[in-house]
Amino acid sequence: MALVDIVYIHSAEPSGKEIRRTSIKAMEEYMDHLVFEMKLAGVGTSFVSKHEDGAKNDVIVNGKTVAQILDGLEIRKPEVDSEDRPVKVISIERAPDDWNTDIIEDIPDLLMKNALSKAFAEADSLRIKEML
């Protein structure tokens, strides 16, 4: 089974207006929840939150930052509310592409899940190649 190793590196509380996760604790809880969901789905996952003095807060997945994983990845935006629909498809507080890329704690759920999915797919692909 492919393993997804996630490390949340932090040195200071996130600062900024209207960020999605306003503290290290909130980000850790968010990541714990994602790891729990992945484990329920049968994905081998490990998560470590690590304090490093002077380091930029970031999430590393299988040795790559989330930004590196998302680079070049085409992500389709979900269908959002519109006036002419009788039923809401998805309700989004802020658009997925509306995030401060300098603050990892502000990453939208959609992008984080895409990064984790891509990391898992790459790890699984490598595992299969090694078996052949």
N, CA, C and O of each residue as an XYZ file, in Angstrom:
528
protein
N       0.846     -1.175      0.000
C       0.000      0.000      0.000
C       0.893      1.240      0.000
O       1.913      1.296      0.687
N       0.484      2.214     -0.778
C       1.220      3.483     -0.822
C       1.035      4.212      0.495
O      -0.012      4.119      1.134
N       2.060      4.931      0.886
C       2.000      5.682      2.134
C       2.116      7.164      1.829
O       2.928      7.584      1.004
N       1.301      7.938      2.500
C       1.351      9.388      2.364
C       1.878      9.938      3.680
O       1.208      9.870      4.710
N       3.092     10.484      3.631
C       3.718     11.080      4.812
C       3.490     12.583      4.772
O       3.909     13.260      3.834
N       2.823     13.097      5.797
C       2.494     14.518      5.861
C       3.204     15.134      7.054
O       3.128     14.620      8.170
N       3.899     16.247      6.807
C       4.571     16.981      7.879
C       4.107     18.433      7.805
O       4.228     19.089      6.771
N       3.579     18.916      8.916
C       3.207     20.328      9.025
C       4.314     21.009      9.802
O       4.465     20.787     11.003
N       5.092     21.840      9.118
C       6.196     22.568      9.744
C       5.698     23.960     10.094
O       5.076     24.636      9.275
N       5.980     24.378     11.320
C       5.536     25.706     11.749
C       6.546     26.314     12.703
O       7.217     25.613     13.460
N       6.636     27.636     12.649
C       7.518     28.339     13.578
C       6.779     29.437     14.324
O       7.192     29.840     15.412
N       5.688     29.922     13.745
C       4.928     31.005     14.381
C       3.461     30.899     13.994
O       3.111     30.312     12.970
N       2.623     31.472     14.824
C       1.189     31.496     14.522
C       0.970     32.244     13.207
O       1.650     33.235     12.938
N       0.032     31.782     12.393
C      -0.245     32.485     11.136
C      -0.832     33.867     11.404
O      -1.575     34.067     12.364
N      -0.488     34.804     10.547
C      -1.052     36.143     10.701
C      -1.624     36.579      9.362
O      -1.059     36.303      8.304
N      -2.722     37.243      9.431
C      -3.373     37.721      8.221
C      -4.849     37.903      8.476
O      -5.408     37.384      9.442
N      -5.459     38.648      7.592
C      -6.891     38.886      7.725
C      -7.659     37.779      7.014
O      -7.285     37.352      5.922
N      -8.713     37.331      7.630
C      -9.641     36.370      7.043
C      -8.961     35.115      6.504
O      -9.266     34.688      5.391
N      -8.051     34.517      7.263
C      -7.462     33.254      6.832
C      -8.343     32.112      7.319
O      -9.065     32.255      8.306
N      -8.283     31.003      6.640
C      -9.191     29.885      6.912
C      -8.904     29.209      8.260
O      -9.837     28.857      8.981
N      -7.645     29.028      8.599
C      -7.272     28.420      9.877
C      -6.380     29.415     10.594
O      -5.262     29.685     10.156
N      -6.871     29.956     11.693
C      -6.241     31.122     12.321
C      -5.145     30.796     13.328
O      -4.559     31.707     13.914
N      -4.859     29.521     13.539
C      -3.823     29.164     14.509
C      -3.159     27.852     14.107
O      -3.667     27.109     13.267
N      -2.020     27.588     14.725
C      -1.340     26.314     14.507
C      -2.243     25.179     14.965
O      -2.357     24.158     14.286
N      -2.883     25.353     16.110
C      -3.789     24.320     16.635
C      -4.926     24.027     15.654
O      -5.271     22.866     15.439
N      -5.506     25.065     15.063
C      -6.592     24.869     14.093
C      -6.090     24.110     12.864
O      -6.802     23.259     12.330
N      -4.872     24.411     12.414
C      -4.301     23.718     11.261
C      -4.009     22.260     11.604
O      -4.250     21.369     10.789
N      -3.492     22.015     12.803
C      -3.232     20.637     13.235
C      -4.528     19.836     13.291
O      -4.568     18.687     12.850
N      -5.581     20.431     13.825
C      -6.878     19.748     13.892
C      -7.418     19.467     12.495
O      -7.967     18.395     12.240
N      -7.261     20.424     11.599
C      -7.692     20.247     10.210
C      -6.935     19.084      9.563
O      -7.542     18.226      8.922
N      -5.613     19.059      9.732
C      -4.807     17.992      9.145
C      -5.132     16.643      9.780
O      -5.199     15.630      9.084
N      -5.336     16.624     11.101
C      -5.737     15.384     11.776
C      -7.031     14.836     11.185
O      -7.167     13.629     10.984
N      -7.979     15.726     10.908
C      -9.258     15.309     10.330
C      -9.052     14.716      8.931
O      -9.651     13.693      8.596
N      -8.209     15.356      8.118
C      -7.933     14.827      6.780
C      -7.255     13.460      6.857
O      -7.591     12.551      6.098
N      -6.307     13.319      7.771
C      -5.615     12.039      7.945
C      -6.605     10.962      8.379
O      -6.538      9.829      7.901
N      -7.516     11.307      9.275
C      -8.543     10.368      9.719
C      -9.395      9.911      8.530
O      -9.667      8.720      8.382
N      -9.812     10.854      7.687
C     -10.609     10.518      6.501
C      -9.831      9.592      5.568
O     -10.391      8.642      5.021
N      -8.546      9.871      5.389
C      -7.729      9.046      4.504
C      -7.574      7.633      5.057
O      -7.652      6.655      4.314
N      -7.356      7.535      6.355
C      -7.212      6.211      6.963
C      -8.511      5.418      6.866
O      -8.484      4.208      6.639
N      -9.649      6.095      7.038
C     -10.942      5.419      6.881
C     -11.112      4.876      5.468
O     -11.762      3.850      5.264
N     -10.529      5.564      4.499
C     -10.614      5.142      3.103
C      -9.548      4.099      2.752
O      -9.459      3.662      1.605
N      -8.749      3.706      3.731
C      -7.746      2.677      3.505
C      -6.414      3.184      2.982
O      -5.602      2.398      2.494
N      -6.182      4.472      3.076
C      -4.920      5.054      2.611
C      -3.941      5.096      3.777
O      -4.237      5.678      4.820
N      -2.783      4.483      3.602
C      -1.756      4.521      4.632
C      -1.224      5.938      4.768
O      -0.641      6.483      3.831
N      -1.425      6.524      5.922
C      -1.094      7.932      6.119
C      -0.428      8.144      7.462
O      -0.814      7.541      8.463
N       0.586      9.014      7.475
C       1.173      9.433      8.743
C       1.202     10.951      8.758
O       1.357     11.594      7.719
N       1.051     11.517      9.950
C       1.050     12.972     10.097
C       1.876     13.362     11.305
O       1.727     12.803     12.391
N       2.760     14.346     11.090
C       3.579     14.888     12.164
C       3.507     16.404     12.078
O       3.627     16.988     11.001
N       3.310     17.026     13.228
C       3.371     18.483     13.324
C       4.688     18.808     14.002
O       4.967     18.324     15.099
N       5.505     19.636     13.341
C       6.859     19.859     13.830
C       7.166     21.351     13.910
O       6.987     22.085     12.938
N       7.631     21.789     15.082
C       8.058     23.178     15.256
C       9.520     23.296     14.844
O      10.373     22.546     15.320
N       9.803     24.251     13.949
C      11.181     24.532     13.537
C      11.386     26.035     13.590
O      10.755     26.780     12.841
N      12.261     26.477     14.470
C      12.530     27.914     14.606
C      12.957     28.525     13.279
O      13.830     27.998     12.590
N      12.336     29.633     12.932
C      12.703     30.378     11.733
C      12.197     29.809     10.422
O      12.393     30.420      9.372
N      11.552     28.658     10.459
C      11.047     28.051      9.223
C       9.725     28.690      8.816
O       8.961     29.165      9.656
N       9.475     28.689      7.525
C       8.190     29.162      7.019
C       7.154     28.068      7.284
O       7.419     26.892      7.037
N       5.992     28.443      7.779
C       4.925     27.466      7.977
C       4.583     26.840      6.627
O       4.348     27.546      5.646
N       4.559     25.508      6.588
C       4.280     24.817      5.332
C       3.841     23.393      5.609
O       4.022     22.877      6.712
N       3.265     22.767      4.604
C       2.899     21.358      4.679
C       3.709     20.632      3.617
O       3.700     21.001      2.442
N       4.409     19.594      4.053
C       5.236     18.777      3.174
C       4.558     17.414      3.055
O       4.251     16.777      4.063
N       4.327     16.973      1.824
C       3.692     15.676      1.588
C       4.651     14.839      0.749
O       4.978     15.199     -0.382
N       5.093     13.732      1.307
C       6.048     12.843      0.637
C       7.253     13.615      0.087
O       7.716     13.356     -1.024
N       7.749     14.560      0.879
C       8.963     15.284      0.525
C       8.773     16.516     -0.341
O       9.746     17.205     -0.646
N       7.546     16.810     -0.744
C       7.280     17.993     -1.568
C       6.326     18.928     -0.839
O       5.436     18.487     -0.112
N       6.526     20.226     -1.043
C       5.575     21.175     -0.464
C       4.265     21.086     -1.236
O       4.234     20.629     -2.379
N       3.195     21.524     -0.606
C       1.890     21.521     -1.267
C       1.954     22.365     -2.539
O       1.372     21.995     -3.558
N       2.652     23.492     -2.485
C       2.779     24.355     -3.668
C       3.465     23.616     -4.816
O       3.061     23.760     -5.970
N       4.500     22.825     -4.514
C       5.188     22.052     -5.550
C       4.257     21.000     -6.147
O       4.275     20.767     -7.355
N       3.456     20.375     -5.312
C       2.525     19.351     -5.785
C       1.455     19.969     -6.680
O       1.106     19.411     -7.720
N       0.942     21.117     -6.271
C      -0.132     21.763     -7.027
C       0.360     22.446     -8.299
O      -0.433     22.725     -9.198
N       1.664     22.718     -8.382
C       2.212     23.413     -9.548
C       1.909     22.622    -10.821
O       2.290     21.457    -10.943
N       1.233     23.252    -11.750
C       0.907     22.614    -13.023
C      -0.323     21.728    -12.992
O      -0.739     21.212    -14.029
N      -0.903     21.548    -11.838
C      -2.096     20.714    -11.719
C      -3.321     21.525    -12.113
O      -3.539     22.619    -11.592
N      -4.119     20.996    -13.028
C      -5.343     21.689    -13.437
C      -6.469     21.252    -12.508
O      -6.831     20.077    -12.447
N      -7.005     22.213    -11.798
C      -8.078     21.915    -10.855
C      -9.339     22.604    -11.336
O      -9.387     23.826    -11.476
N     -10.351     21.802    -11.584
C     -11.626     22.366    -12.023
C     -12.374     22.902    -10.824
O     -12.475     22.256     -9.781
N     -12.888     24.081    -11.000
C     -13.641     24.700     -9.914
C     -15.009     24.031     -9.809
O     -15.627     23.705    -10.823
N     -15.480     23.827     -8.576
C     -16.810     23.235     -8.420
C     -17.883     24.206     -8.888
O     -17.700     25.424     -8.897
N     -19.004     23.621     -9.274
C     -20.134     24.447     -9.681
C     -20.660     25.156     -8.444
O     -20.949     24.514     -7.434
N     -20.784     26.452     -8.514
C     -21.217     27.221     -7.351
C     -22.653     27.694     -7.518
O     -23.282     27.509     -8.559
N     -23.141     28.307     -6.457
C     -24.516     28.797     -6.460
C     -24.770     29.728     -7.637
O     -23.897     30.496     -8.043
N     -25.962     29.646     -8.167
C     -26.376     30.614     -9.180
C     -27.836     30.954     -8.932
O     -28.579     30.178     -8.332
N     -28.220     32.095     -9.392
C     -29.574     32.595     -9.141
C     -30.648     31.734     -9.797
O     -31.745     31.608     -9.253
N     -30.357     31.138    -10.956
C     -31.385     30.424    -11.700
C     -31.547     28.960    -11.296
O     -32.369     28.258    -11.884
N     -30.808     28.493    -10.335
C     -30.933     27.102     -9.875
C     -31.877     27.013     -8.684
O     -31.775     27.805     -7.747
N     -32.789     26.056     -8.718
C     -33.695     25.900     -7.578
C     -32.995     25.288     -6.356
O     -33.374     25.566     -5.218
N     -31.976     24.457     -6.594
C     -31.260     23.788     -5.508
C     -29.785     24.164     -5.590
O     -29.193     24.151     -6.669
N     -29.196     24.499     -4.445
C     -27.771     24.826     -4.415
C     -26.956     23.557     -4.624
O     -27.235     22.522     -4.019
N     -25.951     23.645     -5.481
C     -25.073     22.506     -5.717
C     -24.012     22.462     -4.632
O     -23.870     21.459     -3.933
N     -23.270     23.545     -4.492
C     -22.230     23.666     -3.475
C     -22.247     25.100     -2.974
O     -22.414     26.044     -3.746
N     -22.074     25.242     -1.690
C     -21.991     26.586     -1.125
C     -20.558     26.810     -0.655
O     -20.040     26.038      0.153
N     -19.921     27.856     -1.154
C     -18.528     28.137     -0.830
C     -18.434     29.538     -0.255
O     -18.946     30.496     -0.835
N     -17.769     29.650      0.904
C     -17.599     30.964      1.518
C     -16.670     31.839      0.683
O     -16.995     32.985      0.370
N     -15.531     31.298      0.333
C     -14.556     32.003     -0.503
C     -14.190     31.094     -1.660
O     -14.161     29.872     -1.514
N     -13.916     31.681     -2.790
C     -13.534     30.897     -3.963
C     -12.251     30.115     -3.673
O     -11.368     30.613     -2.975
N     -12.143     28.896     -4.203
C     -10.948     28.086     -3.960
C      -9.649     28.748     -4.408
O      -8.592     28.488     -3.834
N      -9.720     29.597     -5.424
C      -8.488     30.250     -5.869
C      -8.226     31.564     -5.134
O      -7.275     32.279     -5.450
N      -9.068     31.874     -4.161
C      -8.887     33.079     -3.343
C      -8.191     32.686     -2.047
O      -8.827     32.490     -1.011
N      -6.872     32.576     -2.131
C      -6.111     32.258     -0.922
C      -4.739     32.902     -1.001
O      -4.182     33.116     -2.078
N      -4.223     33.196      0.159
C      -2.903     33.798      0.267
C      -1.882     32.666      0.241
O      -1.742     31.933      1.220
N      -1.176     32.520     -0.866
C      -0.241     31.407     -1.028
C       0.948     31.474     -0.077
O       1.670     30.489      0.079
N       1.159     32.622      0.559
C       2.239     32.747      1.540
C       1.845     32.198      2.906
O       2.696     32.038      3.781
N       0.563     31.910      3.091
C       0.071     31.415      4.381
C      -0.586     30.057      4.146
O      -1.725     29.994      3.684
N       0.119     28.976      4.458
C      -0.399     27.629      4.198
C      -1.698     27.380      4.954
O      -2.537     26.599      4.506
N      -1.865     28.031      6.085
C      -3.075     27.843      6.882
C      -4.321     28.384      6.175
O      -5.443     28.103      6.596
N      -4.129     29.152      5.113
C      -5.250     29.719      4.356
C      -5.637     28.860      3.153
O      -6.549     29.225      2.411
N      -4.966     27.733      2.945
C      -5.242     26.911      1.766
C      -6.679     26.377      1.803
O      -7.133     25.887      2.838
N      -7.387     26.470      0.686
C      -8.745     25.926      0.631
C      -8.729     24.397      0.726
O      -7.774     23.747      0.299
N      -9.773     23.851      1.277
C      -9.919     22.412      1.426
C      -9.794     21.705      0.075
O      -9.155     20.657     -0.023
N     -10.390     22.266     -0.943
C     -10.347     21.684     -2.284
C      -8.910     21.508     -2.771
O      -8.571     20.464     -3.330
N      -8.068     22.512     -2.566
C      -6.682     22.425     -3.022
C      -5.861     21.462     -2.173
O      -5.039     20.718     -2.708
N      -6.070     21.466     -0.857
C      -5.329     20.544      0.009
C      -5.670     19.098     -0.343
O      -4.782     18.248     -0.425
N      -6.946     18.823     -0.548
C      -7.348     17.452     -0.890
C      -6.806     17.039     -2.254
O      -6.447     15.878     -2.447
N      -6.741     17.971     -3.201
C      -6.151     17.666     -4.502
C      -4.665     17.367     -4.364
O      -4.157     16.452     -5.013
N      -3.968     18.117     -3.536
C      -2.539     17.877     -3.318
C      -2.313     16.507     -2.682
O      -1.421     15.767     -3.098
N      -3.115     16.171     -1.681
C      -2.979     14.869     -1.025
C      -3.313     13.732     -1.990
O      -2.651     12.695     -1.980
N      -4.330     13.922     -2.814
C      -4.708     12.900     -3.797
C      -3.597     12.672     -4.812
O      -3.285     11.533     -5.160
N      -3.003     13.761     -5.282
C      -1.916     13.634     -6.254
C      -0.709     12.942     -5.624
O      -0.080     12.094     -6.258
N      -0.385     13.295     -4.390
C       0.743     12.660     -3.704
C       0.493     11.162     -3.536
O       1.405     10.355     -3.716
N      -0.731     10.794     -3.192
C      -1.077      9.378     -3.048
C      -0.960      8.665     -4.391
O      -0.396      7.574     -4.469
N      -1.491      9.276     -5.445
C      -1.442      8.656     -6.771
C      -0.002      8.445     -7.224
O       0.326      7.400     -7.786
N       0.858      9.430     -6.982
C       2.268      9.300     -7.359
C       2.949      8.198     -6.557
O       3.724      7.417     -7.110
N       2.665      8.128     -5.261
C       3.267      7.092     -4.414
C       2.786      5.708     -4.839
O       3.567      4.757     -4.867
N       1.505      5.596     -5.169
C       0.946      4.314     -5.585
C       1.519      3.894     -6.935
O       1.793      2.714     -7.155
N       1.701      4.847     -7.831
C       2.283      4.562     -9.141
C       3.715      4.048     -8.991
O       4.109      3.094     -9.662
N       4.486      4.679     -8.114
C       5.857      4.219     -7.864
C       5.869      2.818     -7.265
O       6.707      1.991     -7.624
N       4.945      2.555     -6.362
C       4.862      1.241     -5.730
C       4.569      0.164     -6.772
O       5.157     -0.917     -6.737
N       3.663      0.461     -7.690
C       3.305     -0.501     -8.736
C       4.492     -0.743     -9.666
O       4.759     -1.883    -10.044
N       5.209      0.325    -10.037
C       6.381      0.178    -10.910
C       7.451     -0.681    -10.254
O       8.120     -1.466    -10.927
N       7.617     -0.535     -8.935
C       8.615     -1.328     -8.216
C       8.239     -2.802     -8.191
O       9.113     -3.667     -8.129
N       6.954     -3.089     -8.238
C       6.487     -4.475     -8.204
C       6.694     -5.175     -9.541
O       6.784     -6.402     -9.591
N       6.768     -4.410    -10.621
C       6.885     -5.010    -11.960
C       8.274     -5.446    -12.284
O       8.520     -5.966    -13.372
